[in-house]
Amino acid sequence: PLATTFASSLSLAPGMPLTQEWSIGTFHILNASQSPQQPLNPMPTRQQPDCQLPLAIVEWCQCESSAIFWSFFSHDVVSGVHKRADGMYIRKSRLRVEQEDALCDLWVLDGLSPLDRSRQWQATAFLMISGLLMNDSLGAIFKASEVQDSMVLWVFS
């Protein structure tokens, strides 16, 4: 099958309660033998104002392939960009999954150094993502992939 379903998991920091804003679900990635059909969209030149970003804690699991599987999606529309104080950009794209006829929010973290990526793959990643835990319609937090100098978080609504 083109898609494989996995269960996502959450790892909380010591002393942090599990609130109803956290939920566990499934996510889909293409077979690791598939190759990307198109490159990652360039960062938009118009930047959104800096904003206060809530903390999302997700257990990251390294994919068998580091490729991002664009053939899984019918379109990719960048809907927002945020710049953190440390220079990292967070880009949000809205995707429609062809096979599932469902929408997916794709969060792309640009500007990670190789050392940063290594550390985040080896331990629980602390992601500062705008609105992720505040939007009830998101419903679940899903696994990440690594592509070029970015990390990608998939959130199916």
Buried (B, 14 or more C-beta within 10 A) or exposed (E): EEBEEEEBEBEEEEEEEEEEBBBEBEBBBBEEEBEBEEEBBEBEEEEBEEEEBEEBBBBBEEBEBEBBBBEBBEEBEBEBBBBBEEEBBBBBBBBBBEEEEEEBBBBBBBBBEEEBBEEBBEEBBEBBBBBBBEEEEBEBBBBBBBBEBBBBBBBBE
